[in-house]
Amino acid sequence: MIEQAGSSMKQVLALSELEHNPRMGISERVKQESDAVIMLQSAIELTKNPALPLHLGRRFDVTALGSYGFAIMSCTDLGSCMRIMKRYQTTLGAGPLWRVLDHEAGLAIRTSIALGSPDQRRVVSELVFSQLCSTAEFLINDHLRGAELQLCYTAPDYAAEYEQLLSIPVSFDQPHNQLLLPKTLLSCPVRTANRDGHEVFLQQCEEMLQDRNKIENTSAAVRRLLLQSAGDFPCVRQTAQRLNLSERTLRRRLEAETSTFRAIKEEVKNILALKYLANTQLTIAEVASLLDYTEAVNFRQAFMRWHGITPTQYRQQRL
């Protein structure tokens, strides 16, 4: 779709200030969720199509999710698909997490996107809910009759395109970002249902989930230690010693979950930065010092990378 608008992925990467390597896949270039959002915003700017995330979501192919996708596709009904989606979503790695809540008329599929600027949160919401609606329609081979999409942000100028593309009522300025599915839809049979294959894919997903939970124990321990050490962050060697591991073992365990000590440290700094800016009167320079930045400008650059806005702008939005 980007190419149809006269642009290229190379142009998107250049505008996003991300390196272009034609021999490297997109998933390898975009190592952080924030980079993916920046790329999407660049694509919107290049194509001059503010509704681009909605259009891209309509082209989503659930088979691209591997065993997770096939486990969903092999369910007997749509309600089962939604619950499988929730249980195994962490096996996909980074991305917004879904909550599947019982609703008086059926189920509420809810997600909360807290990081980034308001525009970035809207862009992500458009993409993920468009993907969700497209996948659900594919599974039952029909429109989502009786469903409703509720969004917590103000309607954009192109709001009319929501209902045109998603074929369901959409309301804005709501308490939550959620898709409401009535019981009549939840009982709809899935056209790709496969009882025998379902058990195989479920087992694969369960094994991935168990492996991830085991790996996350090390990641969680590192994260907890760094949070407790705010203001005097240990290096990777010191962290390994405190966890009674060799530095090599610690690095290997983190690498096994496609994570690194540096990435976790960045995550912790991000968490603490939001906490300090929202709940204290500390100056930007003082926050930077607490987060182990030698210069406030380095902290500002990092915060811009994480959220697309400056620390001062974030604080102003909280007022």
N, C-alpha and C positions, 0 to 999 in steps of 0.2 A: 504493500500500500504506500510505503514511503517512496519507492521507486516510481509508482504511478503518478505521484505528485511532482515528479521531476527532481527528486533529491536522492541521495545515496546514503548507505550506512557509514561510508567514510566521512561524508559531510556531517552526519549526526555526531560521530565520534570527535571530529575536529571542533565542532561547536561546543561539545561537552567537555573539551580539553582532556579527552581520554585517548590513549595511544591506539592507533590503528595498525593492526598486524593481520594481513590477509590470510595468514596460515594459522591463525588462532581463532577458535570458536568464540562466539559471543559470551557463552557461559564462563569461559576462561578469562576474557577481558573484563567482564563486569563481576568483580569479586565481592563487591559490597552492594547491599540493597540500595544505598543512597546513590551509587553510581548509576544504577538502573533507572532510578527516578529522574536523575539529571539528564540521562540519555532520552528518556521519554519526553521531557520538557523541550529538549533541543529538537526532537522530531516534530513536535507540535509547532514550534517556531518556524522550522524549515518548510513544513507543509502548509502552514497558515490554516490549519484545521484544529480548532480548539477541542473538537469532539473526537479527536484521533484515538484516545484510550478506549472510548466506547466501541469504535469501529474495530480496533485491534482485538478487543475482547471477544467480539463476535466471530473472529477467525480462530479462536483457541481450539486446539485439538487435544482432548483428554488422553489420547494414547501416548502423547509426548511425556506423560508422567510415569511411564513404566509400570511396574507391578502395582503401584498405588492407583494409577489410572485404570488398570485392568481389573483390580479388585472392585472399584466403583462400578465399572461397566458390567461386571458379571452379577451384580445384585439383582434380586427379583423385583424390587419396587423402589420408587424414588426415595421413600422415607429411609430405607436401609442404606441407600447411597449416601444420604446426608450424614448418617451416624458413622459410617465407615470413613467418610471424609474427615470428620472431626477426630476420630480415634488415631488415625495414622498420619495426620497432617505434618507432624514434626519430622517425619522421615524425609520430607522435601527440603529441609534446611531453612534458610532465611525466607521471610515473607510474613504478611499479616496472618494471625491465627484466628480460626473461626470458633465460635461457640454455637452449639445447637441447643436451643432452649424450647421447652414445651410452651406452646402458646394456646390460648383458649380456643382458637379455631384450627390449630395445627402445630407447626414448628416455626420458630424464628431463627434464621441463620444470621448471626450477628458477628461483626468484627469491629475492633477498635484500633484506629490508626492514630497513635499519639505523637510520633516523631515527625519532624519536618515542618515546613511552613504551611499555612492554610491551603495555598495553591497546590503544594506537593501532596498533601493529604487528600485533597479532592481528586487529583489525577490518579492516585493509587486506588481510591475508592471506585472511580469510574472503571478502571481496568479490571479490578478483581470481581466486581459485581457483574460486569458485562460478561466476563469469563464464566462466572457461576451460572448466570441465566442461560448462556449459550450451551453450556454443558448439560444443564437440566433439560433443556428443550431437545437436545440430541438424544439423551437417554430415553425419553418417553416418546420421541418423534412427534411432538405436538407443542403448541404454545403453552405457556404457564397460566392457564385459565384460573382466575381467582387469586393469583398471587399479587403481592404489592411490595414495592421497594420504598423504604424509608431512609432518608439521608439527613445527617445532622448539620449540613452546611446550607448556606443560602443558594437558591436556584441561580445558576449561571445564565448568561445571555442566550445560550443555545439550549436551554432546558427542554425545548420542544423535541429535540433530537433524542432525548432519553426514551420517551414513550414510543417514538417511531422505531428506534433500533431494538428496544427491549420488549416491546409489545405488551407492557404491563403498566398499571398506574404507578406514578412516581410522586412522592411528596417530599418536600424539603423542610429545613429548620425543625427536624424531629429530634427526639432525645438520643436516638441511636442510629447507627448505620446497620440496617438489617433487611433481609429479604423474608417476607412472611409467606409461608406456603400452607394453603388450606389442606385439611385432611383428604379431600377428594383428590388432590394432586399426589399426596404422599403414598396413596395406595395404587397409583398408576403403575402398570407393569413396565419394566425396562426392556427395551427391544433387543438389547445385547445380552440378556440374562443367560448365565451358564452356571448351573449348580455345581458341576464337577470342577470346572475351572475356577470357580469362586473360592473353593476350599484351598486350592493350590496357591492362588494369589494372596489370600488371607494369611496363609502360613508364611509366605515370603515377607509380607508387610509386618507380621508379628516379629519375625526374626530381625528385621531391620530396626524395629522399634526397640526391641530388647538390647540390640547392639548399641544403639544410640544412647539409651539410658545408662548403659554401663560406661560409655565414653564420657557422657556428660558429668559423671561423678568427679572426674579429674578436672574438667572445665569449671564445674561449679565450685570446687575447692579453690582453684586459682582465683576465680572471681570473688569469692568470699574473702580470701586473704587480702586481695588488693583493696577491696572496699574497706576492710578493717584498718588498712595501712594508709588511708587517705592523708595526703600531705607529706608522706615519706615512703613513696612506693618502692618496694624491693625490686631488684633486677631479676632476670630469669634464673640466674644461678642461686640467688638468695631465696627465691620462691621455691625452687626445687629442694633446697636444703630444709626449709620449713615444712615441706610436705614429705620429708624423708625419702626423696627420690634423687636420682642422679639427674643432672641437667639434660643428658641425652635421652633418658627415659621419659622425662616430662615433655620434651619436644616431640618425641615419637608418639606419645599418647595424644597430644593435642593435634598433631598432624593427621592422625587416624580419623579424626572427625572434621578434617579439612579446616582446622582452626590453628591459630598461632598464639603465642604469649602476647605478641604485640597487638593482635586484633582484640584479645580479651581486655588488655590494658586500655585500649582506645574505647572499648565499650564501657568500661568502668568510669573512665574520665567523662564520658558523655553523660552517664547516669548522674554522677556527682555534680557536673556542671549545671544540669537542669535543676537539681535539688538546691544548689547554692543560689542560683539566679532567681528561683521562684520563692524561696523561703528565707532568704537573708538579705541584709542591706550591704553586703560586702561589695566593694568596688570591683570592676572588671579586672583590674590589676591584682587585687587580693585573691580573687577566684583563680586567676591564672597561676599565681604562686602556689596555692593549695593543690593545684592539679599538676604541679611539677613542671610548669612552663617557665623558662627563664625570661621570656618577654611576653607582654600582654598581646602583642601583635601575632605571635605564634598561636596563642589560644584563640584569638578571633578567627584566624585562618582555619583552624581545626573545626571550630563551631560552624563556620560557614560550610565546610565540607560535609558536616553531619546533617545540618538542617536547612541550608540554603539561605539563612538569615544571620545577622550578627547577634552577639549576646545582648547588646542593648535593645535591638529590635524585638528579640524574644521577651525580654523583661517588660517592654512597653505593651506587648500583646497580652501579658498576664494582668495588667492593671485593669 
